[in-house]
C-alpha cells in the first residue's frame, strides 16, 4: 500500500513538473514577440517626426526617449507581465513562489565579492569565445553599438533605469523568482541549471550567453540558499550599474586611461573574488550537514521530462536561431 502511494506520488510529481516546465518554456518562446512590441515607440516616433518639424534640441530629446529608453524599459516590463502566467501552470500562488527574506549583511558582502570576481572571469571567457568565432570567419555583432551612450545627466539617469534598475528587478523576478522558484519544488540542483540555461539563451548573443549562464548559476544558488530574491536583485543591479559606469568612463576619458582603470578593476575583482570564495567554502564546510536531501524528482527524471518536451526544444531552437542569425546578418552586411 505504501509502495503504491509512493509510485502514484512519483507519477504526480513528474506530471506536475512537465506541466509547469512546459508552461515556462512556452511563455519564454513569446519573448521575441514582446521585444518587437517594445520597439513600437521607435516606429511611432519615426512617423511623428516626419509629420511634425521638431527643432534639433527637441528632436534629440525625443529620439533618445523613444528609440532607446522606452524600448529598454518596456521590454523587461512586458516579459515580467508575461512571466506571471507561468505561475498558473505551477498550481501555486505568486507569493508562495517568489520568496523575499532578510539575508545577513556579512553574507551579502561575501556574495558581492564572489559575484564581481565571477563577472570579470565571465567577461574574459565570453571575449575568448567571441574571438574564437571571429577567427572562424564569422564576425560577431558588437552589442555595445545597440546602446545609446548618455551625453547629458538626464540621459544618464534614464540609462541607469533602462540598463541597471529595470533588468535587475524584472529579470530576477522572472528567472530566479518565478522559474527557479517553480522548478526548485521538484529538484533544486536541476532548477539552478535549467533556470540558468533559460536566462543565458534569452540574451541571444554570443558575448552574453556564457557570461549570463555563469551569473545565472550563482544567482539561482543564492536564491535557493537564502530563499530570497533580494540578494539576486542587488547583485544583478551592481553588475549592470558597473557596466553603465564604465560606459560613462569610456565616453569621457582617453583610451589609455580607460584601459588602465579596467586592468586595475579586473585584477582587483579577481583577487577579491578568490578571497571571498575561499571564505565562502570555509563557511560552507563549517555548516555542512551529512543529511542527504531527497528531491521530489531525480535529476535524471527532471532532465528527461524537461529536455525532451516540445516547449523546451522549441525554446532552444528559437533562441539559437536568434543568436546564429545575429552572427550571419553581421557577416553578410
C-alpha positions in Angstrom: 0.0 0.0 0.0 2.8 2.4 0.9 4.7 1.5 -2.2 1.7 2.1 -4.4 1.2 5.5 -2.8 4.9 6.3 -3.4 4.6 5.3 -7.0 1.5 7.4 -7.5 3.1 10.4 -5.9 6.2 10.0 -8.1 3.9 9.9 -11.2 2.1 13.0 -10.0 5.4 14.8 -9.4 6.6 14.1 -12.9 3.2 15.1 -14.4 3.2 18.4 -12.5 6.8 19.1 -13.4 6.1 18.5 -17.1 3.1 20.8 -16.9 5.0 23.6 -15.1 8.1 23.4 -17.3 6.0 23.3 -20.5 4.2 26.5 -19.4 7.5 28.2 -18.5 9.2 27.5 -21.8 6.1 28.1 -24.0 5.9 31.6 -22.4 9.6 32.2 -22.9 9.0 31.5 -26.6 6.9 34.6 -26.7 9.6 36.9 -25.6 10.9 37.7 -29.1 7.3 38.9 -30.0 7.4 41.1 -26.9 10.7 42.5 -28.0 9.1 43.6 -31.2 6.2 45.2 -29.3 8.7 47.0 -27.1 10.3 48.8 -30.1 6.9 50.2 -31.2 7.7 53.6 -29.7 10.6 53.9 -32.1 8.3 53.4 -35.1 5.8 55.8 -33.6 8.4 58.5 -33.2 9.7 57.9 -36.8 6.1 58.5 -38.1 5.5 61.6 -36.0 9.0 63.1 -36.8 8.1 63.0 -40.5 4.7 64.8 -39.8 6.0 67.4 -37.3 9.0 69.6 -37.8 10.7 69.3 -34.4 13.7 71.5 -33.5 17.1 69.9 -33.2 17.0 70.1 -29.4 13.5 68.6 -29.0 14.3 66.0 -31.7 17.4 64.9 -29.8 15.4 64.5 -26.5 12.5 62.7 -28.1 14.8 60.5 -30.1 16.7 59.3 -27.0 13.5 58.6 -25.2 11.5 56.9 -27.9 14.3 55.0 -29.7 16.3 53.9 -26.7 14.9 54.5 -23.2 11.3 53.4 -23.7 12.1 50.2 -25.6 14.7 49.3 -23.0 12.2 49.9 -20.2 9.1 48.4 -21.9 10.7 45.0 -22.8 11.5 43.9 -19.2 8.1 45.1 -18.1 6.3 43.1 -20.9 8.3 40.0 -20.2 7.7 40.2 -16.5 4.0 40.6 -17.1 4.0 37.5 -19.4 6.1 35.5 -16.9 3.4 35.8 -14.2 1.3 33.5 -16.4 3.9 30.8 -15.7 2.7 30.7 -12.1 -0.7 29.4 -13.2 1.0 26.3 -14.6 2.5 25.6 -11.2 -0.8 25.4 -9.4 0.6 27.8 -6.7 0.2 31.4 -5.8 2.9 34.0 -6.6 3.7 34.8 -3.0 4.4 31.1 -2.4 6.9 31.0 -5.2 8.7 34.4 -5.2 10.2 34.5 -1.7 11.6 37.6 0.0 13.5 37.2 3.2 16.3 39.0 5.1 19.9 37.9 4.5 22.8 38.7 6.8 24.8 41.7 5.6 28.1 39.9 6.1 27.0 37.1 3.7 25.7 39.6 1.2 29.1 41.3 1.1 30.7 37.9 0.6 28.3 37.2 -2.3 29.1 40.6 -3.8 32.8 39.8 -3.8 32.3 36.4 -5.4 29.9 37.8 -8.0 32.3 40.6 -9.0 35.1 38.1 -9.5 32.9 35.8 -11.4 31.7 38.7 -13.6 35.3 39.6 -14.5 36.2 35.9 -15.2 33.0 35.5 -17.2 33.8 38.6 -19.3 37.2 37.1 -20.3 35.5 33.7 -21.1 33.0 35.5 -23.3 35.7 37.5 -25.0 37.7 34.3 -25.7 34.6 32.6 -27.3 33.9 35.7 -29.3 37.4 35.9 -30.7 37.3 32.2 -31.5 34.2 32.7 -33.6 35.7 35.7 -35.3 38.8 33.7 -36.2 36.5 31.1 -37.8 35.3 33.8 -40.2 32.0 34.8 -38.6 32.2 38.4 -37.4 30.2 38.8 -34.1 28.0 41.9 -33.9 29.1 44.4 -31.3 26.2 44.7 -28.9 27.6 47.9 -27.4 26.5 49.6 -30.7 22.9 48.9 -29.8 23.2 51.0 -26.6 23.0 54.8 -26.9 25.7 56.3 -24.7 24.3 59.1 -22.5 25.5 62.6 -23.3 23.6 64.6 -20.6 22.8 64.0 -16.9 19.1 63.3 -17.6 20.1 60.8 -20.3 22.4 59.1 -17.8 19.5 58.8 -15.3 17.4 57.1 -18.0 20.4 55.0 -18.9 20.7 53.7 -15.3 17.0 53.0 -15.1 17.0 51.2 -18.5 20.1 49.2 -18.2 20.6 48.7 -14.4 17.3 49.1 -12.5 14.7 47.5 -14.8 16.6 44.4 -15.8 17.8 43.7 -12.3 14.3 43.7 -10.9 12.4 42.2 -13.9 14.9 39.5 -14.9 15.4 38.4 -11.3 11.6 38.1 -10.8 11.3 36.1 -14.0 14.3 33.8 -13.9 15.0 33.4 -10.2 11.8 34.3 -8.5 9.3 32.6 -10.9 11.2 30.0 -13.0 13.7 28.8 -10.3 11.0 29.3 -7.7 8.7 26.9 -9.5 11.3 24.3 -10.6 13.0 24.1 -7.2 10.0 22.3 -5.8 11.0 19.3 -7.8 14.8 19.3 -7.8 16.8 22.3 -6.5 20.0 21.4 -8.4 18.2 21.0 -11.7 16.2 24.2 -11.0 19.5 26.1 -10.7 20.9 24.6 -14.0 17.7 25.0 -16.1 16.8 28.5 -14.9 20.4 29.5 -15.8 20.1 27.9 -19.3 16.9 29.8 -19.9 18.5 33.0 -18.6 21.5 32.7 -20.8 19.8 31.7 -24.1 17.2 34.5 -23.8 20.1 37.0 -24.1 20.7 35.6 -27.6 24.2 37.0 -28.2 27.5 35.1 -28.2 29.0 37.6 -25.8 26.3 37.3 -23.2 25.3 33.6 -23.3 28.4 32.2 -21.4 28.6 35.2 -19.1 24.8 35.0 -18.3 25.0 31.3 -17.7 27.8 31.6 -15.1 26.0 34.5 -13.4 22.7 32.7 -13.5 24.1 29.7 -11.7 25.4 31.8 -8.9 22.2 33.9 -8.6 20.0 30.9 -8.6 22.1 29.2 -6.0 21.8 32.3 -3.8 18.0 32.4 -4.3 17.7 28.8 -3.1 20.2 29.1 -0.3 18.6 32.2 1.3 15.1 31.6 0.0 15.0 35.3 -1.1 15.1 37.2 -4.3 16.6 40.3 -2.7 20.3 39.4 -2.9 19.8 38.4 -6.6 18.3 41.8 -7.4 21.1 43.6 -5.6 23.9 41.7 -7.3 22.3 42.0 -10.7 21.9 45.7 -10.2 25.6 46.1 -9.1 26.8 44.2 -12.2 24.7 46.3 -14.6 25.5 49.6 -12.8 29.2 48.9 -13.1 28.7 48.4 -16.9 26.9 51.7 -17.0 29.7 53.4 -15.0 32.4 52.0 -17.4 30.4 53.2 -20.4 30.5 56.7 -18.9 34.2 56.4 -18.3 34.9 55.2 -21.8 33.0 58.2 -23.3 34.8 60.8 -21.1 38.5 59.8 -20.9 41.4 58.8 -23.0 41.7 55.3 -24.2 45.0 54.8 -22.3 43.5 55.9 -19.0 40.4 53.8 -19.6 42.4 50.7 -20.3 44.5 51.3 -17.1 41.3 51.6 -14.9 39.8 48.5 -16.5 43.0 46.5 -15.8 43.1 47.6 -12.2 39.4 46.8 -11.8 39.9 43.3 -13.3 42.9 42.4 -11.1 41.2 43.7 -8.0 37.9 41.9 -8.6 39.6 38.6 -9.4 41.6 38.8 -6.2 38.6 39.8 -4.1 36.6 37.0 -5.8 39.2 34.4 -4.9 39.4 35.5 -1.3 35.6 35.7 -0.9 35.3 32.3 -2.5 37.8 30.8 0.0 35.9 32.3 2.9 32.6 31.0 1.5 34.0 27.5 1.1 35.2 27.5 4.7 31.9 28.8 6.0 30.0 26.1 3.9 32.2 23.3 5.4 31.5 24.6 8.9 27.8 24.4 8.3 28.0 21.2 6.3 25.2 18.6 7.1 25.6 14.9 6.4 21.9 14.6 5.9 21.1 13.9 2.3 18.3 15.9 0.7 15.6 14.0 -1.0 14.2 15.6 -4.1 10.6 15.1 -5.4 12.1 14.2 -8.8 15.6 12.9 -9.5 18.0 14.8 -11.7 17.7 12.2 -14.5 13.9 12.2 -14.4 13.9 16.0 -14.3 16.1 16.2 -17.4 14.1 13.7 -19.3 10.8 15.4 -18.6 12.0 18.8 -19.4 14.6 18.4 -22.2 12.5 16.1 -24.3 9.4 18.2 -24.1 8.3 20.1 -27.2 8.2 23.5 -25.4 11.8 23.2 -24.3 13.0 22.1 -27.8 11.1 24.9 -29.4 12.5 27.4 -26.9 16.1 26.3 -27.6 15.6 26.4 -31.4 14.1 29.9 -31.3 16.9 31.4 -29.3 19.7 29.6 -31.1 18.2 30.8 -34.3 18.2 34.3 -33.0 21.8 34.0 -31.9 23.0 32.5 -35.2 21.1 34.9 -37.4 22.6 37.8 -35.4 26.0 36.5 -36.4 25.1 35.8 -40.0 23.4 39.2 -40.5 26.6 40.8 -39.4 28.6 38.5 -41.7 26.6 39.4 -44.8 26.1 43.1 -44.1 
